[in-house]
Amino acid sequence: MRRKFNAPTSYDVASRAGVSQAVVSRAFQADAPIAPATRERVLAAAQALGYQPNAVARSLITKRSGLVAILISQDTQRETTEVLLSLGLALQGHGFQPLLFTVAQESEAAQALARALAHGIDAVVSCLALPRDALERAWQRPCPVVMFNREAPADLASGVATDNRGAARLLASRLYAAGHRRFAIVAGPQDAPVAWLREQGFCGRLAELGVTSVRRVAGDYHYESGHAAGLELLQTSDPVQRPQAIFCVNDAMAMGVLDAARFALMLQVPRDVSIVGFDDIHAGQRPAYRLTTVAQSFDALAARVADEVRNRLTDHAACTQVQLPAELVERASAHLFPHVA
């Protein structure tokens, strides 16, 4: 006859550790007030007994599920795997459990938020731009929303983002200081706010420097659209008609432009044209590309996002807007002046 196994309970852990069940409960809450030595004793007792707290039962006591929704789309967040890993680890470090909601296009963001709210989540981390009416519904619930690398209405949501506009402005200044005067940009999808910020920053800074004409080709974030844009911009028999510098709002498109220049048109990069991207993806770092780009740290962004989720839930903090600096990474695909005075 098979012997019935009774799973250990919080009462068993409390008895072994010499504390109350309430103390056991606090020991498993990352931000709960408890002496470090007591927490260590409780966790050691739990490990010895093979005890795992019941998330459903705990939610009935704390009135929280511990679930944080992540809204994301492959269409607008090209480094999806890296973003999800960074966010997942950062949220779990604060005791939250991420719950993923994906959509095909950023225009479906409101539907993703509605699905998330129906699952009893405590907070939302959105990698998608959310319309104001959707944010208002979350605010009324109330369910804190933290935007990942997106701008947000300061009265309805927190935002943690790379300074996309500022980084693109710096890039424009560096290219101009290096002597480039004919510029082109390979833009992103119309519904991608980050791409628009980068385009605004780059073209706005060039306008301040007296460059009023920048050739623009629309892309979709994919390598293939960059390759097509490269052919459109560079295929000319008159070098004077060719841009001296091309800024692509992400690295995948910059790699496409680079391949079009080198292999389809047999141009020398950066002698004939400078090509720069944004994001510093791993493929662009490889010797075949050595792409000059702007790096943003997803780990740093995710850590600040997780901190903001904790602050909003635990301390009932007000919405905050945080911008993290980006770093210009100089490699072999562009001529850049060493510094801007």
FILO-142691 format. One line per 2 residues: number of its first residue (from 1); for each residue x, y, z of N, C-alpha, C, O. Coordinates in steps of 0.05 Angstrom, whole numbers, plus 5000, padded with zeros to 4 digits. Atoms other than C-alpha are relative to their C-alpha. Example, Ala and Ser with C-alpha at 12.3 -4.5 7.8 and 13.67 -1.06 7.14 Angstrom:
<recs>
1> 5018:4976:5000:5246:4910:5156:5018:5024:5000:5039:5024:5013 | 4984:4976:4999:5273:4979:5143:4985:5022:5014:4995:5044:5018
</recs>
This chain:
<recs>
1> 5017:4976:5000:5000:5000:5000:5018:5025:5000:5036:5027:5016 | 4983:4976:5002:5029:5067:4980:4995:5019:5023:4972:5024:5030
3> 5002:4982:4977:5043:5112:5039:4993:5028:4990:5006:5039:4972 | 5008:4973:5007:5009:5179:5035:5020:5020:5010:5029:5019:5033
5> 4980:4980:4992:5057:5238:5035:4985:5026:5006:4970:5036:4990 | 5012:4975:4992:5035:5300:5073:5021:5022:4996:5042:5022:5009
7> 4981:4978:5005:5069:5363:5047:5003:5016:5025:4984:5021:5040 | 4995:4983:4976:5101:5405:5102:4984:5026:4998:4980:5036:4976
9> 5016:4976:4999:5061:5466:5123:5016:5022:5014:5038:5018:5025 | 4987:4977:4986:5079:5535:5151:5001:4995:5030:5018:5004:5043
11> 4999:5007:4972:5061:5507:5219:5024:4983:5007:5037:4987:5027 | 4977:5017:4996:5115:5454:5212:5026:5017:5000:5044:5013:5016
13> 4976:4982:5001:5166:5508:5192:5002:5017:5025:5024:5020:5036 | 5000:4983:4976:5145:5553:5249:5009:4984:5025:5025:4994:5041
15> 4992:5016:4977:5153:5496:5299:5030:4994:5000:5044:4996:5020 | 4971:5007:5002:5222:5477:5273:5018:5024:5005:5039:5022:5017
17> 4983:4976:4997:5247:5549:5271:4995:5014:5027:5010:5033:5034 | 5006:4987:4974:5215:5568:5338:4988:5028:4997:4994:5045:5013
19> 5012:4974:5004:5174:5626:5310:4970:4995:4995:4961:4972:4994 | 5028:5002:5007:5101:5641:5295:4996:4996:4970:5014:5001:4954
21> 5006:5003:5029:5067:5626:5229:5000:5027:4986:5007:5028:4962 | 4999:4973:5012:5061:5701:5217:5029:5007:4993:5033:5020:4972
23> 4972:4994:5006:5137:5706:5220:5009:4984:4976:5024:4993:4959 | 4993:5017:5024:5143:5648:5170:4990:5014:4975:5003:5015:4955
25> 5011:4986:5024:5097:5687:5123:5017:5024:4992:5022:5028:4969 | 4984:4976:5006:5139:5750:5129:5027:4992:4989:5038:5006:4972
27> 4974:5008:5009:5203:5711:5117:5001:4995:4969:5021:4997:4957 | 5001:5006:5028:5179:5693:5047:4991:5025:4983:4986:5022:4959
29> 5006:4976:5014:5161:5765:5029:5025:5018:5000:5035:5026:5021 | 4974:4987:5003:5222:5801:5002:5002:5027:5015:5023:5034:5025
31> 4999:4973:4988:5203:5870:5030:4987:5001:5027:4983:5023:5038 | 5013:5000:4974:5170:5848:5095:5020:5006:5022:5043:4998:5020
33> 4982:4994:4978:5200:5874:5161:5005:4975:5017:4987:4964:5029 | 4992:5024:4985:5238:5817:5193:5031:5001:5003:5045:5009:4985
35> 4971:5000:4995:5307:5810:5225:5014:4980:4981:5004:4958:4977 | 4986:5018:5018:5358:5780:5177:5006:4972:5012:5003:4952:4998
37> 4994:5026:4987:5377:5726:5227:4975:4983:5002:4977:4958:4998 | 5025:5015:4999:5305:5706:5236:4992:4990:4973:4983:4966:4971
39> 5007:5009:5027:5292:5704:5162:5018:4976:4992:5008:4956:4981 | 4982:5021:5007:5354:5660:5153:4992:4974:5014:4993:4952:5003
41> 5008:5024:4985:5330:5612:5208:4975:4988:4988:4973:4963:4986 | 5025:5011:5012:5261:5606:5177:5005:4987:4973:4995:4965:4968
43> 4994:5012:5026:5288:5594:5107:5015:4974:5002:5011:4956:4986 | 4985:5025:4996:5336:5541:5133:4981:4978:5009:4984:4955:5000
45> 5019:5020:4991:5279:5506:5168:4982:4991:4977:4976:4967:4974 | 5017:5007:5023:5236:5509:5105:5015:4982:4981:5004:4963:4970
47> 4984:5016:5018:5293:5481:5063:5003:4971:5011:5001:4952:4996 | 4996:5026:4988:5304:5424:5112:4974:4983:4997:4976:4958:4995
49> 5025:5014:5002:5230:5406:5109:4989:4997:4972:4970:4982:4967 | 5010:5001:5027:5222:5416:5035:4975:5016:4996:4957:5009:4980
51> 5024:4984:5000:5170:5470:5046:5001:5022:4978:5022:5035:4975 | 5004:4978:5019:5146:5517:4991:4974:5014:5006:4953:5001:5008
53> 5025:4986:4994:5095:5572:5006:4981:4998:4978:4988:4998:4954 | 5021:5001:5020:5029:5566:4970:4993:5028:4991:4984:5045:5007
55> 5004:4973:5010:5023:5626:4925:4971:5009:5002:4966:5032:5008 | 5028:4993:4999:4948:5624:4922:4991:5006:5029:4977:5026:5034
57> 5007:4995:4972:4940:5619:4998:5012:5026:5009:4999:5041:5024 | 4987:4975:4991:4990:5675:5008:4986:5024:4988:4984:5045:5002
59> 5014:4977:5012:4952:5720:4960:4974:5006:5014:4966:5029:5015 | 5024:4995:4984:4889:5711:5002:5006:5016:5025:4989:5031:5035
61> 4992:4986:4976:4927:5737:5062:5010:5028:4994:5002:5047:5007 | 4987:4974:5007:4967:5793:5029:4983:5017:4982:4988:5041:4979
63> 5016:4986:5019:4912:5813:4980:5015:5007:4974:5008:5025:4959 | 4984:4997:5024:4965:5809:4926:5007:4973:4987:5011:4953:5002
65> 4994:5025:5014:4979:5757:4873:5030:4996:4997:5040:4973:4993 | 4971:5001:5006:5053:5774:4865:5006:4998:4971:5029:4996:4963
67> 4997:5002:5029:5042:5772:4790:5004:5028:4988:4989:5046:4994 | 4995:4975:5015:5070:5827:4745:4999:4994:4971:5014:4977:4961
69> 5003:5005:5029:5047:5828:4673:5022:5014:4984:5029:5037:4990 | 4982:4988:5019:5098:5841:4618:4986:5000:4973:4979:4979:4963
71> 5012:4998:5026:5068:5867:4553:5022:5006:4980:5038:5024:4983 | 4978:4997:5019:5113:5860:4493:4991:4991:4972:4972:4975:4969
73> 5005:5007:5028:5113:5854:4417:5026:4997:4985:5044:5014:4988 | 4976:5004:5016:5166:5825:4371:5003:5022:4979:5025:5028:4970
75> 4999:4980:5021:5147:5878:4321:5014:5026:5007:5026:5039:4990 | 4988:4975:4992:5172:5936:4362:5023:4997:5020:5036:5017:5026
77> 4978:5004:4981:5221:5905:4411:5017:4978:4988:5013:4954:4993 | 4984:5019:5016:5274:5871:4368:5015:4981:5018:5018:4957:5011
79> 4984:5017:4983:5316:5844:4426:4981:4988:5022:4987:4990:5045 | 5020:5010:4982:5256:5808:4457:5012:4981:5021:5005:4984:5045
81> 4989:5019:4982:5295:5751:4488:5016:5013:5022:5013:5006:5046 | 4983:4986:4981:5346:5796:4522:4983:5017:5019:4988:5018:5043
83> 5017:4984:4983:5292:5843:4547:4984:4983:5020:4983:4990:5044 | 5016:5017:4982:5249:5787:4576:5017:4988:5022:5009:4986:5045
85> 4982:5011:4980:5308:5755:4611:5008:5021:5021:5007:5015:5045 | 4993:4979:4981:5330:5821:4642:4977:5007:5018:4980:5010:5042
87> 5023:4993:4984:5260:5839:4664:4992:4977:5019:4986:4982:5043 | 5007:5022:4983:5245:5769:4690:5018:4997:5025:5008:4994:5047
89> 4982:5003:4978:5307:5765:4733:4998:5023:5020:4998:5019:5044 | 5002:4977:4982:5299:5836:4760:4974:4999:5016:4975:5005:5040
91> 5025:5002:4985:5226:5825:4779:5000:4978:5020:4991:4981:5043 | 4998:5022:4981:5239:5758:4811:5019:5007:5023:5015:4996:5045
93> 4982:4992:4978:5295:5790:4851:4985:5016:5021:4994:5017:5044 | 5017:4986:4980:5240:5831:4885:4977:4983:5009:4959:4993:5023
95> 5021:5018:4991:5196:5771:4896:4975:4999:4983:4955:4988:4991 | 5023:5000:5018:5149:5782:4837:5003:4977:4980:5025:4967:4974
97> 5000:5020:5021:5129:5730:4786:4990:5012:4974:4967:5021:4972 | 5009:4988:5025:5127:5756:4714:4981:4982:4985:4983:4957:4985
99> 5020:5014:5016:5068:5737:4670:5000:5013:4972:4995:5038:4971 | 4995:4988:5026:5078:5747:4595:4974:5002:4983:4958:4983:4982
101> 5022:4996:5019:5027:5777:4547:5011:5012:4974:5023:5033:4975 | 4988:4991:5025:5047:5783:4474:4979:5007:4980:4957:4997:4980
103> 5017:4993:5022:5016:5816:4414:5017:5001:4975:5042:5004:4976 | 4985:4999:5026:5035:5817:4340:5009:5028:4993:5030:5032:4982
105> 4994:4973:5007:5033:5892:4333:4995:5018:5024:4979:5012:5041 | 5003:4982:4978:5040:5951:4380:4972:5012:5001:4963:5021:5023
107> 5027:4989:5000:4971:5976:4359:4981:4983:5016:4958:4992:5022 | 5017:5018:4984:4942:5917:4399:5007:5002:5029:4998:4985:5045
109> 4991:4998:4972:4972:5942:4464:4977:5002:5020:4978:4990:5041 | 5023:4997:4982:4905:5962:4495:4987:4973:5006:4979:4968:5028
111> 5011:5027:4995:4878:5891:4485:5017:4983:5018:5007:4968:5035 | 4982:5015:4983:4940:5862:4517:4997:5008:5029:4997:4992:5047
113> 5004:4991:4973:4930:5906:4578:4974:4990:5011:4973:4982:5035 | 5026:5010:4991:4857:5886:4583:5002:4971:5009:4991:4963:5029
115> 4996:5029:4993:4877:5812:4583:5015:4998:5026:5009:4981:5043 | 4984:5001:4976:4929:5825:4636:4984:5007:5025:4986:4993:5045
117> 5016:4991:4977:4881:5861:4682:4980:4979:5008:4972:4978:5031 | 5019:5022:4994:4834:5801:4678:5013:4977:5014:4999:4959:5023
119> 4986:5022:4988:4887:5756:4707:5010:5006:5029:5026:4992:5040 | 4994:4995:4972:4892:5788:4776:5028:5008:5005:5039:5002:5026
121> 4972:4992:4997:4960:5819:4766:5001:5024:5019:4982:5039:5023 | 4996:4977:4982:4989:5869:4816:5010:5025:4986:5004:5047:4994
123> 4988:4977:5014:5026:5913:4766:5005:4992:4971:5004:4968:4964 | 4995:5005:5029:5042:5920:4692:5026:5013:4993:5031:5036:4999
125> 4976:4988:5014:5109:5930:4657:4994:4998:4970:4991:4976:4959 | 5008:5000:5028:5094:5951:4586:5023:5009:4983:5035:5030:4986
127> 4980:4993:5021:5144:5949:4529:4985:5011:4976:4998:5014:4954 | 5017:4990:5021:5087:5975:4486:4990:5028:5008:4985:5033:5031
129> 5013:4974:4995:5060:6046:4479:4971:4995:5005:4957:4983:4989 | 5028:5004:4992:4992:6047:4514:4984:5026:4996:4994:5047:5004
131> 5016:4976:5002:4936:6095:4496:4990:5010:5027:4989:4995:5046 | 5007:4988:4974:4913:6143:4550:4976:4987:5013:4975:4983:5037
133> 5024:5011:4988:4845:6112:4559:5005:4972:5012:4993:4965:5033 | 4992:5025:4988:4877:6044:4572:5014:5004:5026:5010:4990:5046
135> 4986:4994:4976:4923:6074:4623:4981:5010:5022:4985:5004:5046 | 5020:4990:4981:4864:6108:4656:4985:4977:5013:4979:4977:5037
137> 5014:5023:4988:4829:6041:4665:5018:4985:5020:5008:4976:5041 | 4981:5012:4981:4891:6012:4698:5002:5017:5025:5003:5006:5048
139> 4998:4982:4977:4896:6073:4743:4976:4998:5019:4979:4999:5043 | 5024:5002:4984:4824:6066:4766:4997:4974:5015:4982:4972:5034
141> 5004:5027:4988:4832:5993:4784:5006:4998:5029:4989:4988:5043 | 4976:4988:5012:4884:6012:4814:5021:4978:4995:5024:4959:5011
143> 4978:5018:5007:4941:5975:4780:5023:5017:4988:5020:5028:4967 | 4978:4984:5010:5008:6010:4773:5011:4990:4973:5014:4966:4969
145> 4988:5006:5026:5037:6013:4703:5028:5014:4998:5030:5037:5004 | 4973:4989:5004:5112:6022:4690:5007:4994:4971:5007:4971:4962
147> 4993:5003:5028:5133:6034:4618:5030:4994:4997:5047:5007:5010 | 4972:5007:5005:5197:6000:4594:5009:5012:4974:5000:5004:4953
149> 4988:4987:5024:5237:6043:4546:4978:5014:4983:4980:5015:4959 | 5021:4985:5013:5174:6082:4529:4993:5025:5017:4995:5024:5042
151> 5009:4977:4985:5151:6152:4548:4971:4995:5009:4956:4980:4996 | 5026:5005:4989:5088:6155:4590:4988:5026:5011:5003:5044:5019
153> 5013:4977:4987:5037:6207:4614:5007:4999:5030:5001:4980:5044 | 4989:5000:4972:5068:6228:4681:4979:4997:5021:4985:4989:5044
155> 5022:5002:4980:5000:6229:4715:4988:4973:5002:4972:4967:5020 | 5013:5026:5001:4982:6158:4697:5019:4976:5002:5011:4954:5010
157> 4981:5023:5001:5045:6115:4692:5028:5009:5005:5035:5032:4999 | 4971:4995:4998:5118:6112:4710:5013:4992:4974:5003:4976:4959
159> 4986:5007:5024:5169:6108:4656:5030:4998:5005:5042:5015:5018 | 4971:5003:4999:5241:6082:4652:5009:4995:4972:5001:4975:4959
161> 4993:5002:5028:5275:6093:4586:5029:5009:4996:5040:5025:5012 | 4975:4988:5010:5341:6104:4551:4994:5028:4990:4973:5033:4979
163> 5003:4973:5012:5351:6176:4532:5005:4999:4970:5026:5006:4960 | 4997:5005:5029:5338:6160:4459:5005:5025:4985:5021:5026:4967
165> 4997:4974:5015:5331:6232:4436:5028:5011:5005:5041:5020:4986 | 4973:4989:4993:5394:6254:4473:5022:4985:4987:5042:4997:4978
167> 4979:5017:5012:5435:6196:4447:5002:5006:4970:5024:5007:4959 | 5000:4994:5029:5414:6210:4375:5011:5028:4994:5024:5032:4974
169> 4989:4973:5003:5431:6284:4384:5031:4999:5002:5045:5011:4986 | 4971:5003:4997:5501:6265:4408:5012:4987:4974:5033:4996:4965
171> 4990:5013:5024:5510:6219:4348:5001:5019:4977:5020:5020:4961 | 5000:4980:5021:5490:6275:4300:5023:5019:5003:5036:5027:4984
173> 4978:4981:4995:5540:6322:4333:5027:4988:4993:5044:5001:4981 | 4974:5013:5006:5596:6272:4327:5005:4996:4970:5027:5001:4961
175> 4997:5003:5029:5583:6257:4254:5005:5027:4986:5021:5028:4968 | 4996:4973:5012:5578:6331:4237:5029:5010:5006:5042:5021:4988
177> 4973:4991:4992:5643:6346:4275:5021:4985:4984:5043:4995:4980 | 4981:5016:5016:5677:6291:4234:5001:5010:4971:5017:5000:4955
179> 5000:4989:5026:5661:6331:4171:4978:4991:4981:4977:5000:4958 | 5022:5009:5016:5599:6296:4145:4980:5023:4996:4975:5038:5015
181> 5019:4979:5006:5550:6344:4111:4975:4990:4986:4954:5003:4986 | 5024:5012:5014:5503:6299:4070:4991:4976:5017:5005:4956:5019
183> 5010:5020:4981:5460:6257:4116:4974:4987:4989:4959:4998:4974 | 5025:5015:5006:5406:6204:4109:4992:4985:5026:5010:4979:5043
185> 5010:5016:4977:5363:6167:4160:4982:4978:4990:4965:4982:4973 | 5018:5022:5004:5331:6099:4157:4982:4998:5024:4991:4989:5045
187> 5018:4997:4977:5270:6109:4201:4987:4973:5007:4990:4953:4993 | 5013:5025:4991:5228:6058:4239:4970:5000:4993:4961:5018:4979
189> 5029:5002:5005:5154:6037:4238:4986:5025:5010:4995:5037:5030 | 5015:4976:4992:5103:6092:4244:4989:4998:5029:4987:5019:5042
191> 5012:5003:4973:5074:6063:4309:5021:4994:5021:5015:4984:5042 | 4978:5006:4981:5143:6057:4343:5010:5027:5012:5025:5040:4999
193> 4992:4975:4988:5152:6116:4391:5030:5003:5004:5041:5025:5000 | 4971:4998:4996:5225:6100:4406:5014:5008:4974:5032:5024:4974
195> 4988:4993:5026:5243:6103:4332:4995:5029:4994:5013:5043:4983 | 5006:4971:5005:5209:6171:4327:5017:5018:5017:5026:5038:5008
197> 4982:4984:4983:5248:6197:4387:5028:5002:4989:5041:5023:4990 | 4973:5000:5011:5313:6176:4355:5002:5017:4975:5021:5032:4971
199> 5000:4983:5025:5294:6208:4289:4998:5029:5007:5012:5046:4996 | 5003:4972:4991:5272:6272:4324:5027:5011:5010:5035:5033:5003
201> 4975:4991:4988:5337:6277:4363:5021:5004:4979:5035:5024:4979 | 4979:4999:5021:5382:6263:4303:4995:5024:4981:5012:5040:4977
203> 5006:4979:5020:5347:6309:4253:4998:5028:5013:5006:5048:5001 | 5001:4974:4986:5334:6363:4305:5027:5012:5005:5031:5036:5002
205> 4973:4990:4995:5407:6368:4323:5013:5009:4974:5027:5029:4974 | 4988:4992:5026:5428:6370:4250:4988:5027:4991:5003:5044:4980
207> 5012:4974:5007:5379:6427:4238:5012:5023:5016:5017:5044:5005 | 4986:4979:4984:5411:6466:4295:5028:5006:4989:5038:5028:4992
209> 4973:4997:5011:5478:6455:4261:4999:5011:4971:5020:5015:4959 | 5003:4988:5027:5450:6483:4195:4995:4980:4978:4993:4988:4955
211> 5006:5020:5020:5435:6417:4160:4969:4997:4999:4957:4985:5016 | 5029:4999:5002:5363:6426:4137:4988:4978:4982:4964:4973:4983
213> 5010:5021:5018:5358:6370:4086:5013:4973:5007:5037:4969:5005 | 4991:5027:4993:5363:6298:4110:4982:4980:4984:4958:4980:4988
215> 5015:5020:5015:5342:6242:4063:4988:4979:5019:5002:4970:5037 | 5013:5018:4982:5292:6196:4096:4988:4976:4984:4974:4980:4965
217> 5012:5024:5011:5274:6124:4079:4988:4985:5023:5000:4980:5043 | 5014:5015:4979:5223:6086:4119:5008:4971:5001:5011:4958:4980
219> 4993:5028:4996:5242:6019:4148:4980:4987:5019:4962:5001:5030 | 5018:5014:4982:5208:5966:4191:5015:4986:5023:5004:4968:5035
221> 4982:5011:4979:5265:5949:4240:5014:4974:4990:5032:4965:5004 | 4989:5025:5009:5283:5887:4198:5024:5005:4982:5027:5025:4969
223> 4976:4999:5017:5349:5873:4163:4993:5005:4971:5006:5022:4958 | 5007:4998:5029:5315:5867:4095:4992:5028:4992:4999:5037:4971
225> 5008:4973:5006:5285:5936:4099:5024:5019:5000:5025:5038:4985 | 4975:4984:5000:5354:5964:4116:5015:4995:4974:5027:5014:4963
227> 4986:5006:5025:5384:5929:4056:4988:5015:4976:5002:5026:4960 | 5014:4985:5021:5331:5958:4010:5005:5030:5002:5008:5043:4981
229> 4995:4971:4996:5341:6027:4040:5029:5007:4991:5033:5028:4979 | 4973:4995:5008:5416:6021:4029:5003:5002:4970:5017:5020:4960
231> 4999:4999:5030:5406:6007:3955:4988:5026:4990:4998:5039:4972 | 5013:4975:5009:5358:6065:3948:5016:5025:5005:5017:5043:4988
233> 4984:4977:4993:5404:6114:3983:5027:5002:4986:5036:5024:4980 | 4972:5000:5008:5471:6093:3955:5004:4993:4970:5026:4997:4960
235> 4997:5009:5028:5458:6067:3884:4999:5025:4981:4978:5032:4972 | 4997:4977:5017:5483:6127:3843:5028:5000:4988:5047:4992:5000
237> 4973:4998:5013:5539:6139:3794:5014:5026:5007:5038:5029:5002 | 4989:4974:4992:5550:6209:3822:5005:5000:5030:4985:5002:5046
239> 4995:5001:4971:5585:6207:3890:4989:5024:5015:4983:5023:5039 | 5011:4976:4987:5560:6278:3905:4971:4996:5007:4961:5010:5026
241> 5028:5005:4994:5489:6251:3905:4997:4980:5023:4975:4975:5033 | 5001:5021:4979:5507:6198:3957:5003:5013:5027:5020:5030:5031
243> 4996:4990:4973:5498:6212:4031:5027:4992:5011:5038:4970:5005 | 4974:5006:4987:5563:6215:4071:4997:4984:5025:5015:4970:5034
245> 5005:5015:4975:5531:6187:4134:4971:4992:5000:4953:5007:4993 | 5027:5011:4997:5470:6143:4145:4995:4991:5028:5010:4974:5039
247> 5008:5008:4973:5437:6136:4213:4975:4982:4997:4955:4990:4987 | 5023:5019:4999:5392:6075:4222:4990:4999:5029:5007:4997:5047
249> 5010:4999:4973:5346:6076:4282:5002:4974:5015:4995:4973:5039 | 4993:5024:4985:5364:6005:4299:5023:4985:4986:5028:4991:4962
251> 4976:5014:5011:5423:5958:4287:4993:4981:4977:5009:4979:4958 | 5007:5019:5021:5387:5906:4245:4999:5013:4973:5009:5003:4953
253> 5001:4985:5026:5372:5957:4191:5027:5011:4992:5034:5011:4969 | 4973:4990:5006:5442:5986:4197:5017:4978:4987:5033:4983:4969
255> 4985:5022:5011:5471:5917:4183:4991:4995:4971:5007:4988:4954 | 5010:5002:5027:5426:5913:4121:5012:5021:4982:5020:5015:4959
257> 4988:4978:5016:5451:5981:4096:5030:4994:4995:5040:4998:4973 | 4971:5006:5002:5523:5960:4110:5005:4978:4979:5024:4981:4963
259> 4996:5021:5020:5516:5896:4069:4994:5010:4972:5007:5002:4953 | 5007:4989:5026:5482:5933:4012:5023:5017:4990:5030:5016:4966
261> 4978:4983:5008:5539:5983:4011:5025:4984:4992:5037:4990:4971 | 4975:5014:5005:5596:5933:4014:4998:4979:4978:5016:4977:4961
263> 5001:5024:5018:5571:5873:3974:4983:5005:4975:4990:4994:4954 | 5016:4994:5024:5517:5899:3927:5011:5022:4983:5011:5021:4959
265> 4990:4976:5014:5549:5966:3910:5030:5003:5000:5041:5021:4988 | 4970:5001:4999:5622:5950:3926:5012:5027:5009:5032:5036:4999
267> 4990:4975:4988:5631:6014:3967:5019:4993:5023:5016:4971:5035 | 4983:5003:4977:5685:6022:4020:4988:5014:5024:4983:5038:5022
269> 5011:4989:4975:5658:6033:4090:5022:5000:5021:5033:4978:5026 | 5014:4975:5001:5672:6081:4122:5012:5021:4981:5004:5044:4982
271> 4988:4980:5018:5714:6114:4067:4979:5013:4982:4979:5038:4980 | 5020:4989:5018:5655:6123:4020:4975:5009:5014:4962:5028:5006
273> 5024:4993:4985:5599:6126:4071:5003:4990:5029:5012:4967:5033 | 5001:5009:4972:5593:6123:4147:4972:4989:5006:4952:5001:4998
275> 5025:5013:4993:5538:6077:4174:4999:4995:5030:5017:4982:5041 | 5003:5003:4971:5513:6078:4246:4973:4989:5006:4953:4994:4992
277> 5025:5012:4991:5459:6041:4284:4993:5009:5028:5003:5029:5038 | 5008:4994:4973:5427:6040:4352:4991:4974:5013:4975:4959:5001
279> 5007:5023:4983:5420:5985:4405:5024:4984:5009:5024:4973:5031 | 4976:5016:4995:5488:5950:4402:4993:4970:5004:4999:4958:5025
281> 5007:5028:4999:5460:5881:4388:5025:4983:4995:5044:4992:4984 | 4977:5018:5002:5507:5821:4390:5010:4996:4972:5034:4996:4967
283> 4992:5005:5028:5506:5809:4315:5017:5023:4989:5036:5019:4974 | 4985:4976:5009:5531:5880:4302:5028:5002:5011:5044:5017:5000
285> 4974:4999:4987:5590:5870:4348:5020:4981:4986:5044:4983:4991 | 4983:5020:5011:5618:5812:4307:5019:5012:4979:5013:5033:4968
287> 4980:4989:5019:5680:5821:4263:4989:5005:4972:5000:5023:4958 | 5011:4996:5027:5638:5816:4200:4987:5027:4996:4984:5037:4974
289> 5014:4974:5001:5603:5881:4218:5015:5022:5014:5019:5044:5003 | 4986:4979:4984:5640:5919:4273:4985:5026:4998:4996:5047:4990
291> 5018:4978:5005:5581:5967:4273:5003:5022:5022:5003:5016:5045 | 5001:4977:4982:5587:6036:4304:4971:5005:5007:4954:5006:4990
293> 5028:5000:4991:5525:6044:4346:4997:5014:5027:5017:5025:5037 | 5006:4990:4973:5492:6069:4410:4991:4977:5017:4972:4963:5010
295> 5007:5022:4983:5489:6020:4467:4982:5008:5022:4985:5030:5034 | 5017:4996:4977:5434:6016:4518:5000:4974:5016:5000:4952:5005
297> 4998:5024:4983:5436:5969:4578:4972:4991:5008:4958:5005:5024 | 5026:5011:4992:5373:5926:4584:5000:4992:5029:4980:4994:5042
299> 4998:5008:4972:5398:5901:4651:4995:5024:5018:4980:5022:5038 | 5004:4976:4984:5401:5972:4678:4972:5010:4999:4960:5018:5019
301> 5028:4992:5003:5333:5990:4650:4982:4981:5016:4964:4991:5030 | 5017:5019:4986:5302:5926:4678:5002:5004:5031:4982:5002:5045
303> 4997:4996:4971:5332:5938:4747:4985:5024:5010:4972:5023:5031 | 5014:4977:4992:5303:6008:4750:4969:4996:4998:4954:5006:5015
305> 5028:5007:5003:5236:5982:4725:4990:4984:5024:4969:4990:5036 | 5008:5017:4977:5233:5929:4780:5000:5016:5026:4982:5013:5042
307> 5000:4982:4977:5252:5981:4832:4974:5017:5001:4962:5021:5022 | 5024:4983:5002:5195:6025:4807:4975:4985:5006:4957:4995:5020
309> 5023:5017:4994:5145:5968:4810:4998:4996:5031:4976:4999:5042 | 5000:5004:4971:5165:5954:4882:4992:5026:5015:4976:5025:5033
311> 5006:4975:4987:5162:6027:4901:4970:5007:4998:4957:5017:5016 | 5028:4994:5004:5093:6036:4871:4982:4982:5016:4961:4991:5026
313> 5017:5019:4985:5065:5974:4905:5004:5001:5030:4985:5001:5045 | 4993:5001:4971:5101:5976:4972:4997:5027:5014:4985:5029:5035
315> 5000:4974:4988:5109:6050:4985:4979:5018:4990:4976:5041:4998 | 5020:4983:5013:5051:6075:4943:5011:5026:4989:4999:5047:4992
317> 4986:4976:5010:5100:6122:4911:4986:5011:4975:4971:4997:4961 | 5012:4987:5023:5079:6172:4858:5015:4991:4975:5037:4979:4976
319> 4987:5007:5026:5094:6160:4784:5025:5017:4996:5026:5041:5002 | 4975:4986:5005:5165:6178:4765:5008:4994:4971:5001:4973:4960
321> 4990:5003:5027:5199:6187:4698:5031:5000:5001:5043:5019:5010 | 4971:5003:4998:5271:6162:4693:5012:4996:4972:5002:4980:4956
323> 4985:5004:5025:5319:6168:4634:5028:4992:5007:5042:5006:5022 | 4972:5010:4996:5384:6129:4632:5017:5008:4976:5007:5006:4953
325> 4983:4992:5022:5442:6152:4590:5008:4976:4983:5010:4954:4992 | 4990:5020:5019:5464:6113:4528:5029:5006:4994:5039:5028:5000
327> 4971:4998:5005:5536:6101:4507:5005:4997:4970:4997:4977:4958 | 4991:5002:5028:5565:6114:4438:5023:4981:4998:5043:4984:5011
329> 4980:5021:5003:5605:6053:4416:5012:5004:4972:4999:4999:4952 | 4986:4995:5025:5657:6069:4362:5014:4975:4991:5031:4963:5004
331> 4987:5023:5013:5676:6012:4316:5009:5008:4972:5020:5030:4969 | 4987:4995:5026:5694:6008:4243:4982:5010:4978:4991:5013:4955
333> 5018:4993:5022:5632:6029:4204:4996:5030:4996:4980:5038:4979 | 5005:4971:5003:5636:6104:4213:5025:5016:5009:5040:5007:5026
335> 4980:4980:4992:5685:6163:4217:4987:5018:5021:4967:5031:5015 | 5010:4982:4979:5672:6199:4283:5022:5017:5012:5045:5007:5015
337> 4981:4983:4987:5707:6258:4313:5004:4990:5029:4985:4982:5041 | 4995:5011:4973:5741:6239:4380:4982:5011:5022:4975:4997:5040
339> 5016:4988:4979:5700:6288:4421:4986:5025:4989:4994:5036:4969 | 5013:4975:5007:5652:6346:4418:5006:5020:5021:5001:5015:5045
341> 4992:4979:4981:5676:6410:4451:4975:5012:5013:4977:5029:5030
</recs>
